[in-house]
Amino acid sequence: MKETTFKRHRRLRRTDSMRALVRETKLSTDDLIYPIFVVEGENIKNPVASMPGVHQVSLDYLTEEMQELVNLGIRSVIVFGVPKEKDEVGTQAFHEHGIVQQAIRQIKEEVPELTVIADTCLCQYTDHGHCGVVRDGEIINDESLKYLTQTAVTQAEAGADIIAPSNMMDGFVAAIRAGLDEAGFHHIPVMSYAVKYASAFYGPFRDAAHSTPQFGDRRAYQMDPANRLEALREAESDVEEGADFLIVKPALAYLDIMREVKDRFRLPLVAYNVSGEYSMIKAAAQNGWVKEQEIVMEKLLSMKRAGADLIITYFAKDAAKWLNQ
């Protein structure tokens, strides 16, 4: 019999147990971070129309939501606030009784086993919807750092386990790290939105967080989707400034960037599976065009395969249920 000259890769795909034995990338509930939108008021559980299954919740519903995460095996949450009052500098972002600060205190008191990550930005709190201070139509970088640092410190004082600044001002990691250290929070890590693109995938989030800019857009501080080397420069700056985690946002359209960041820097890498990526699949599934479970799990695995250690995703509850099955 003539000797074969090709390789038989199918040997390792023959059965389900064989495929599981050699599987290179695995997903667990420990990898998942669930985003929660907390609003002021009482008895509020507003569905976000553009994000099926996602709600804005008031504090009286918050503990129930957090306990559900624990029961599913999800151990981390990132908190976004939706305040009643907004002003030109986003005062409610750094007020000690701001909605995020209240939510953090409640979670740490009532569900202490959860790791609480505080999103640190001004856009939900400013009346103009931008992530920094605006003067004559320009976002003023260094003045914004002062308010962002105050926000981070009050979040740490409230009990946040991790500070996650998402504003994309130059020097924001250095400023926040110095502010936290000066306030005695040397032990609190910074999860930097190091690589954040000016993306069309954010639309549904802005419905949930009420953070749409009232003029212009965010391209003067968020990154150009066409740029790869810029992402590495941004990540390198944040590493040098003291970041403990690096986030790439969005995730699905930027898996190439994620892999490059992971290969270059030895910090935990976080993929943000953003609202547009979530809503597209939800809409397609509701129309019967895709099998939701299969496509979601494939998508989350692709992020892990690209180098993500953790994934912020609105699919966290669904994914945890499927993993637990």
C-alpha positions in Angstrom: 0.0 0.0 0.0 1.3 3.4 -1.0 2.5 5.5 2.0 0.4 8.6 2.6 2.2 11.9 2.4 -0.4 14.1 4.0 -1.2 14.8 7.7 -4.4 13.5 9.3 -5.5 16.4 11.4 -9.1 14.9 11.7 -7.9 12.3 14.1 -8.2 14.9 16.9 -11.7 15.9 15.8 -13.3 12.5 15.7 -15.5 12.6 18.9 -16.9 15.3 21.2 -14.7 14.1 24.1 -11.6 14.1 21.8 -12.4 17.7 20.7 -12.8 18.7 24.3 -9.5 17.1 25.2 -7.5 19.2 22.8 -9.5 22.4 23.0 -7.0 25.3 23.2 -9.3 28.1 24.3 -11.9 27.8 27.1 -14.5 30.2 28.5 -15.7 30.2 32.1 -18.0 32.4 34.2 -14.8 33.8 35.9 -14.0 35.5 32.6 -17.2 37.5 32.5 -17.8 41.1 33.7 -21.5 42.3 33.7 -22.3 46.0 33.0 -25.1 47.4 35.0 -26.9 50.8 34.5 -28.0 52.4 37.8 -30.5 55.2 37.8 -31.7 57.6 40.5 -35.3 57.1 41.8 -37.3 54.2 43.2 -39.1 51.2 41.7 -37.4 51.6 38.3 -36.5 48.8 36.0 -36.6 50.4 32.6 -35.9 48.1 29.6 -33.4 49.6 27.1 -35.3 49.4 23.8 -32.2 49.0 21.7 -30.7 46.4 24.0 -33.2 43.6 24.6 -32.7 42.0 28.0 -30.8 45.0 29.4 -32.4 47.4 32.0 -31.7 50.5 33.9 -32.3 49.8 37.5 -32.8 51.9 40.6 -31.1 51.1 43.9 -34.0 49.1 45.3 -33.7 46.6 42.4 -29.9 46.6 42.5 -29.3 43.9 45.1 -31.6 41.5 43.4 -29.7 42.0 40.1 -26.4 41.4 41.9 -27.6 38.3 43.7 -28.6 36.9 40.3 -25.1 37.3 39.1 -23.7 35.5 42.1 -26.1 32.7 41.6 -25.0 32.3 38.0 -21.3 32.2 39.0 -20.5 35.7 37.7 -18.0 37.4 40.1 -17.5 40.9 38.6 -19.7 43.8 37.7 -18.9 47.2 36.1 -21.2 50.1 37.3 -22.5 52.9 35.1 -24.5 55.7 36.5 -27.5 57.6 35.0 -28.0 60.8 37.1 -31.0 63.0 37.3 -29.0 66.2 37.3 -26.2 67.2 34.8 -24.0 70.3 34.5 -21.1 71.5 32.5 -18.4 69.7 34.5 -20.3 66.6 35.5 -20.5 67.3 39.3 -22.6 64.2 40.0 -19.7 62.0 38.7 -17.5 62.9 41.7 -20.1 63.8 44.3 -19.7 61.5 47.3 -23.4 60.7 47.1 -23.5 60.3 43.4 -25.5 57.4 41.9 -22.4 55.3 41.2 -21.0 55.9 44.7 -24.3 54.9 46.2 -24.5 51.8 44.1 -20.9 50.8 45.0 -21.6 51.1 48.7 -24.8 49.1 48.5 -23.2 46.3 46.5 -20.2 46.0 48.8 -22.5 46.0 51.8 -25.1 43.5 50.6 -23.2 41.4 48.0 -19.6 41.7 49.2 -18.3 38.7 47.3 -18.6 40.6 44.0 -15.7 42.5 42.5 -17.0 46.0 41.8 -15.5 48.0 38.9 -16.3 51.7 38.7 -16.5 53.2 35.2 -14.8 56.6 35.6 -16.0 59.1 33.0 -17.9 62.4 32.8 -20.0 61.9 29.7 -23.2 60.7 31.5 -22.9 63.6 34.0 -22.2 66.5 31.7 -25.0 68.5 30.1 -23.0 68.5 26.8 -22.4 64.7 26.8 -18.6 64.9 26.3 -16.1 63.1 28.4 -14.3 66.2 29.7 -14.6 69.9 30.3 -15.6 71.9 27.3 -14.5 75.5 26.6 -15.5 77.3 23.4 -16.3 74.0 21.8 -13.0 72.3 22.7 -12.5 69.5 25.2 -9.9 70.7 27.6 -7.6 67.9 28.5 -5.7 68.9 31.6 -8.6 70.5 33.4 -10.7 67.4 32.7 -8.1 65.3 34.5 -8.8 67.1 37.8 -12.4 66.1 37.7 -11.7 62.6 36.6 -9.3 62.1 39.4 -11.8 63.4 41.9 -14.3 60.9 40.5 -11.9 58.0 40.9 -11.1 58.9 44.5 -14.8 59.2 45.5 -15.4 55.8 43.8 -12.6 54.2 45.8 -13.9 55.8 49.0 -17.2 54.2 48.3 -15.6 50.8 48.1 -14.8 50.2 44.4 -12.4 47.3 44.0 -11.2 48.6 40.6 -11.2 52.0 38.9 -11.9 51.8 35.1 -11.3 55.2 33.5 -12.9 55.4 30.0 -12.5 59.0 29.0 -9.4 58.9 26.6 -7.9 62.1 27.9 -4.1 62.2 27.5 -2.4 61.3 30.9 -5.6 60.0 32.6 -3.9 56.9 34.0 -1.0 58.9 35.5 -3.4 61.5 37.0 -5.8 59.0 38.5 -2.9 56.7 39.8 -1.4 59.7 41.5 -4.7 60.8 42.9 -5.5 57.4 44.3 -2.1 57.0 45.8 -2.3 60.4 47.5 -5.7 59.5 49.0 -4.2 56.3 50.4 -5.6 53.9 47.8 -2.3 52.4 46.7 -4.0 49.0 46.7 -6.7 49.9 44.2 -5.9 48.8 40.6 -6.6 50.8 37.4 -8.3 49.0 34.6 -7.6 51.4 31.7 -9.7 51.8 28.6 -6.3 52.0 26.9 -7.5 51.4 23.4 -10.9 53.0 22.7 -11.9 53.7 19.2 -14.4 56.3 18.0 -16.8 53.5 17.0 -20.3 53.3 15.5 -20.8 50.2 17.6 -21.6 52.4 20.7 -25.0 53.6 19.7 -27.3 51.4 21.9 -25.1 52.2 25.0 -25.8 55.8 24.7 -29.5 55.0 24.9 -28.9 53.2 28.1 -26.5 55.7 29.7 -28.1 58.9 28.3 -24.6 60.0 27.2 -25.0 61.1 23.5 -22.9 64.2 22.8 -25.0 67.3 22.4 -22.7 68.7 19.7 -20.0 67.2 17.5 -18.6 63.8 18.2 -15.8 62.2 20.2 -13.2 61.7 17.4 -10.9 64.4 18.9 -10.1 62.1 21.8 -11.2 58.6 20.9 -9.2 56.7 18.3 -9.5 56.5 14.5 -10.7 53.0 13.6 -8.1 52.9 10.8 -5.1 53.1 13.1 -3.2 50.1 14.5 0.2 51.5 15.6 -1.6 54.3 17.5 -3.3 51.6 19.6 0.1 50.3 20.7 1.3 53.8 21.5 -1.8 54.4 23.7 -1.4 51.0 25.5 2.3 51.6 26.0 1.6 55.1 27.6 -0.9 53.6 30.0 1.4 50.8 31.0 4.1 53.4 31.7 1.7 55.5 33.7 0.7 52.6 36.0 -2.3 50.8 34.5 -2.9 47.3 35.9 -5.3 46.1 33.2 -5.7 47.1 29.6 -9.1 47.3 27.8 -9.6 47.2 24.1 -13.0 48.6 23.0 -14.8 47.6 20.9 -13.9 43.9 20.7 -15.3 42.1 17.8 -14.1 44.4 15.0 -10.7 44.8 16.7 -9.5 41.3 17.4 -6.3 42.0 15.5 -5.6 44.9 17.9 -6.3 42.7 20.9 -3.8 40.1 19.8 -1.1 42.7 19.2 -1.7 44.4 22.6 -1.6 41.0 24.3 1.6 40.0 22.5 3.3 43.3 23.4 2.3 43.9 27.0 2.2 41.5 29.9 -0.9 42.9 31.7 -4.3 41.3 31.9 -6.3 42.2 28.8 -10.0 43.0 28.8 -12.2 42.9 25.8 -15.3 45.1 25.8 -18.0 43.4 23.9 -19.9 46.6 23.2 -23.6 47.4 22.9 -23.8 47.4 19.1 -22.2 44.0 19.0 -24.8 42.8 21.5 -27.8 44.3 19.8 -27.0 43.1 16.3 -27.1 39.5 17.5 -30.2 40.0 19.6 -32.0 41.5 16.7 -30.9 38.7 14.3 -31.9 36.0 16.9 -35.3 37.5 17.4 -35.9 37.3 13.7 -34.8 33.7 13.6 -31.8 34.5 11.4 -29.1 33.1 13.7 -28.9 30.6 16.6 -28.2 33.0 19.5 -26.4 30.6 21.8 -24.1 29.2 19.2 -23.1 32.6 17.7 -22.6 34.3 21.1 -20.4 31.5 22.5 -18.4 31.5 19.2 -18.0 35.3 19.4 -16.9 35.2 23.1 -14.4 32.4 22.4 -13.0 34.5 19.5 -12.2 37.2 22.0 -10.5 34.8 24.4 -8.6 33.3 21.4 -7.4 36.8 20.4 -5.9 37.2 23.8 -8.5 38.5 26.2 -8.3 37.4 29.8 -11.6 39.0 30.7 -14.7 40.1 28.8 -17.1 42.9 29.6 -20.3 41.8 28.0 -24.1 42.3 28.2 -24.3 38.6 27.3 -22.7 37.7 30.6 -26.0 36.4 32.2 -26.9 34.4 29.1 -23.4 33.0 28.6 -23.3 32.0 32.3 -26.5 30.1 32.0 -25.3 28.3 28.9 -21.9 27.5 30.5 -23.7 26.2 33.6 -25.8 23.8 31.5 
